Structure formats: structure tokens, C-alpha cells
Amino acid sequence: MAQLTIRGLHKYYGRVHALKGIDLDIAEGEFCVFVGPSGCGKSTLLRTIAGLEEADQGTIDIGGTVVNNLRPRDRNIAMVFQNYALYPYLNVFENIAFGLRARRASETEIRDRVGQAADMLGISQLLDRLPRQLSGGQRQRVAIGRAIVRDARLFLFDEPLSNLDAQLRDGMRAEIKRLHQEIEKTMVYVTHDQIEAMTLADRIVLLRDGVIEQQGSPLDLFERPATRFVAGFLGSPQMNFIACTAVRGDRGAAIRFDDGQSLPIPDRLADSQHLADGRDLILGVRPEHMNRPGDIGEPAGRAALNVVVDLVQPTGTRTYAQFRLNGTEVTVELPAHAVERPGTAIELLFDMSRAILIDPQTDRVIHD
């Protein structure tokens, strides 16, 4: 295993500043996921760690060795690519064994290590087949097998599941997570899929425009986002953002909407000096944190609004309904059959203990 330490990393493509001073520590044995929208720098960061791109400034330290001037093959890393990168004329056994043969491992070692990897990945019965005879999921298992037989210090995954259909992706996510638990190696994984990031990661590094927007455990980022971007990126359906105004009066602090309805400001923020009377705010609330009375228990912190549903999307076990509030289309997740027809007027409870308030001028979440 190896710790990965990055300091002051910059990467330019002509006038494009792709990475802007990245500082990052990844612990030994950690599963770290780089996630973010297209063009945020996540794949560039991974390829620079691998040595496939040259850093213009800063250092990359793997296991106590600065590797900036080392070729990719000398960094003792293994990489799994999006497009599998299998040799079409070699069977599965020889594809997995390729790196071992290049290092002139003995035939006994090759057989043992390929066999162990194949058993671990459930592809022992496929060793005689050529890549064209395999499904997409099987090809990706072969690519992962070729990586793990190398016993590298660091494993890098560059969007390895993006070419698979949804059902295969679900299965392969579980395989990769199980693999990490078994081999206990440091892994860095790139994806644009926030579900992959949430389910796989020990720690998420969320990038935006070449900088780290926020990093932490999946639940840290989900429950305590630092910015509107983080709050909106994680979660499916994504968090709702609704313009509102702070009001303070005899009944305490609240947020008010254009139709005159209001909700209490979360208790943890009630005394905040950042919420002066009349201040414009953005309420952030997730679809699952709104419910009809009686759907679930009604703990303290819940407050109601009256809304009219204008779109209903049943999914079987749950129903997604939409309504407009302050000119914004808001999505709520409800039990099946809770609302069946557009035009239905309902009372909706907001769990304000789990809501966030955002400063519209900075897009930063307001904390107590």
C-alpha cells in the first residue's frame, strides 16, 4: 500500500488552466473518488498522478517518493481504463498475465497470480476466451484482473463503468467495492456519476473548474455541503433550491415566500447574525425531506406549506411530484399513490432540521 500526497499541483493546456493548485492527501488503503462535472479536471488529475500527463508545477509523492520525473511504468501503479484496453489477439489468461510477463515473472508465479485474480473476479471459466467473445462486464473484469495481479502500490480507475449499461454498472460497483475490501490497497477512482461516488468512496474529492470544491466522507458532503454546488451535485433527484426572504418578528425567525407562506428557520440557525430581517436567501431542501402529514412521523422541526401539484411521476415504490414555489419547480419524493393526479392541492411538511440556507451572493451555505 502507499500514501498519496499532492502539493501545489498545476496543469496547463495552452491558456487553459486545468488544475489550479491542488493539495491532497490520500491515506494508505483508502478508496478515494474524484467526482465532478465534465471538464472539472478529475481525469486530468488522475492522469497526472499516473504520469500520463506532466505536471507543470507542484509535486506528487507516492509512498514517500516524489514521482514527478518517473515514467508511468516506474511509478509502481496499476490503471484501469474506461475502454478496457485489452489486447484483442490474446486470450483472457494472457491479457491478465501481460504485465507479469513483461516483468519476466516465472511461469509458476504467473499461473498462481492469474488464477487468484480470476477466482476473485469470477472469471476462471473465461481464461481461454478472446476479448471479442466477452460481454462488456466480463471485459472490465479482465481489465481489473490485469491490474491487480501486478501488486502495485496504487490503483487508478478512470471511469471504468461508463461504457456499461445501468444493470451491469450496479453489479460492477459491488465487485469493485468487494475487491477493495479484499486486497486493502490504496485506490483512486474517477467518475462523473455521483451515485458511484457515494456508494464506493471512503472519501469523495469533488472538483469544479480545476479546484477542490469540497472533500470528505460521502455523508459529510451529503449532509454538510459547503456550497450550493456541492449540495446540488450530490443526491438524486438533486436538492431543490428556492428563493426566500428572512423575517424576524414576535414569533421568531422564519423564511417567507412570495405567496405569504412561511417556514421557521432551522433551530441551529435561529440566532445567526447572518440572517438579518429582510435578507434574501435560498432554501435548500431535498425531495425526501418533504412529506404529507401521516406519511411518516412528524418530529419537531417540521412545518407545513400548502401547494398544488402540477406533475406526477410514479416509479412503483415511490412517486415524484412537482409543484411551483416562488417561481421554482420543486420536486418532492412521496410514497406510492400519495398523489395520483396533477392539480391536486396538498399540505406538505418540510423537515427544516435537515434543510440548509444559502447566501445567494456567495453561493455558500450559512452555518451557525
ABEGO torsion letter per residue (X at the ends): XBBBBBBGBBBBBEABBABBGBBBBBBBGBBBBBBEBBGAGAAAAAAAAAGABBBABEBBBBGGBBAAABBAAAAGBBBBBAAGGBBAABBAAAAAAAAAAAAGBBAAAAAAAAAAAAAAAGAAAAAABBAAABBAAAAAAAAAAAAAAAGBABBBBBGAAAABBAAAAAAAAAAAAAAAAAAGBBBBBBBABAAAAAAABABBBBBBGGBBABBEBAAAAAABBABAAAAAABEOBBBBBBBBBBBBBAAEBBBBBAAGBBBBBBAAAAABAABBBGBBBBBBBBAAABBBBGABBBBBGBBBBBBBBABBBBAGABBBBBBBBGGBBBBBBBBBGABABBGBBBBBBBBAAABBBBBAAAGBBBBX
